[in-house]
Amino acid sequence: MAIYGIGCDYDGKDVGNDFYTKGVACIGWKPEDKPYLFGIMKEIGIGDIVIIKAFFQRSGKQVLRIKGVGIVTDNTIKPLKNLGHCLEVKWLKYDAKGLLELEYTKEEFDAGVQRRTTIYKEYNPEICKRVVELLTTQ
């Protein structure tokens, strides 16, 4: 099992609710424009955890806001009108304002480079633990 973060900002429009209501996690880019993002997407397996995330700076700190958490139920990448290329996800929790915010200094947060991109694999053990706790609590 792995944990992946996926962004929901499509040119300033938040599509997180669309992900949640349609049961998908998507990349709005075309494969020929961002092949490395599709490389990450192809690594995602059935049973992996996906979070809908936002990543930003606040008061000199880096903030990872988790808006949704779910389990991949079908890892076949399929096009979906207005959302791009998608995987099927059973979203277990979602709140457009955020379920959880994790705030760190750059040093504590591994500089956050990968979290700024559309999709990434989460490696930080503390963050992974917090996502699993979020997934398994009421």
C-alpha positions in Angstrom: 0.0 0.0 0.0 1.2 3.5 -0.9 -0.2 7.0 -0.4 -0.5 9.5 -3.2 -1.5 13.1 -3.1 -3.4 14.6 -6.0 -4.2 18.3 -6.6 -7.7 19.6 -7.4 -6.9 23.1 -8.7 -7.6 23.4 -12.4 -6.5 26.9 -13.3 -7.9 28.4 -10.2 -11.1 26.3 -10.1 -11.3 23.7 -7.2 -12.6 20.4 -8.7 -12.3 18.4 -5.5 -16.0 18.1 -5.1 -16.2 16.7 -8.6 -13.6 14.1 -7.7 -15.6 13.2 -4.6 -19.1 13.0 -6.3 -17.9 11.1 -9.3 -15.7 8.7 -7.4 -12.5 9.6 -9.2 -9.0 11.1 -8.8 -7.8 12.8 -12.0 -5.1 14.7 -13.8 -6.2 17.5 -16.0 -3.1 17.4 -18.2 -2.8 15.6 -21.5 -0.3 12.7 -21.5 1.8 14.3 -24.2 2.1 17.5 -22.1 3.1 16.0 -18.8 4.2 12.4 -19.3 6.0 12.2 -16.0 2.7 12.8 -14.2 1.2 9.9 -16.0 4.2 7.8 -15.1 3.3 8.4 -11.4 -0.4 7.7 -12.1 0.5 4.3 -13.7 2.3 3.2 -10.5 -0.9 3.6 -8.4 -2.4 0.2 -7.6 -5.8 -1.0 -6.4 -5.9 -0.5 -2.7 -3.5 2.4 -2.6 -4.6 5.5 -0.6 -5.2 8.8 -2.4 -5.6 12.2 -0.8 -7.1 15.3 -2.4 -4.6 17.9 -1.4 -3.7 21.6 -1.5 -0.2 22.8 -0.7 0.7 26.4 0.1 2.8 28.7 2.2 1.4 30.5 5.3 3.4 32.6 7.7 6.7 31.2 6.5 5.6 27.6 6.9 4.5 25.0 4.3 1.0 23.7 4.7 -0.4 20.5 3.3 -4.2 20.6 3.5 -5.9 17.3 3.1 -9.5 17.7 1.7 -10.3 14.1 0.9 -9.0 10.6 1.5 -10.0 7.4 -0.3 -9.0 4.0 -1.7 -8.3 3.3 -5.3 -10.8 0.7 -6.6 -9.8 0.6 -10.3 -6.4 1.7 -11.5 -7.3 1.8 -15.2 -6.7 5.3 -16.4 -9.8 6.5 -18.1 -10.7 9.9 -19.7 -13.6 11.8 -18.1 -15.0 15.0 -19.7 -13.8 18.2 -18.0 -11.6 16.3 -15.5 -9.0 14.7 -17.7 -7.6 11.3 -17.0 -8.9 9.5 -13.9 -8.7 6.5 -11.6 -11.7 5.2 -9.7 -11.6 6.0 -6.0 -13.9 5.1 -3.1 -13.7 8.4 -1.2 -14.2 7.7 2.5 -13.9 11.3 3.8 -14.2 14.7 2.1 -14.5 18.3 3.1 -13.8 21.1 0.6 -12.5 23.3 3.5 -10.1 20.6 4.7 -10.1 17.5 6.9 -6.6 18.1 8.2 -3.8 20.6 7.9 -0.2 19.7 8.5 2.1 22.7 8.9 5.9 22.4 8.9 9.0 24.5 8.3 10.8 23.8 5.0 13.5 21.8 6.8 10.8 19.6 8.5 8.8 19.1 5.3 11.7 18.0 3.1 11.3 21.4 1.3 7.9 20.2 0.0 9.0 20.1 -3.6 7.0 17.1 -4.7 3.8 18.3 -2.9 3.6 21.3 -5.2 3.0 19.2 -8.3 -0.3 17.7 -9.6 0.4 14.2 -8.3 3.1 12.7 -6.1 3.8 9.7 -3.9 4.1 10.5 -0.2 7.2 9.3 1.6 7.2 11.2 4.8 6.4 8.6 7.6 4.8 11.2 9.8 2.4 12.4 7.1 1.7 8.8 6.1 0.8 8.0 9.7 -1.5 11.0 9.9 -3.3 10.0 6.7 -3.9 6.5 7.9 -5.2 7.9 11.3 -7.5 10.1 9.3 -8.7 7.2 7.3 -9.3 4.9 10.3 -11.0 7.4 12.7 -14.6 8.5 12.8 
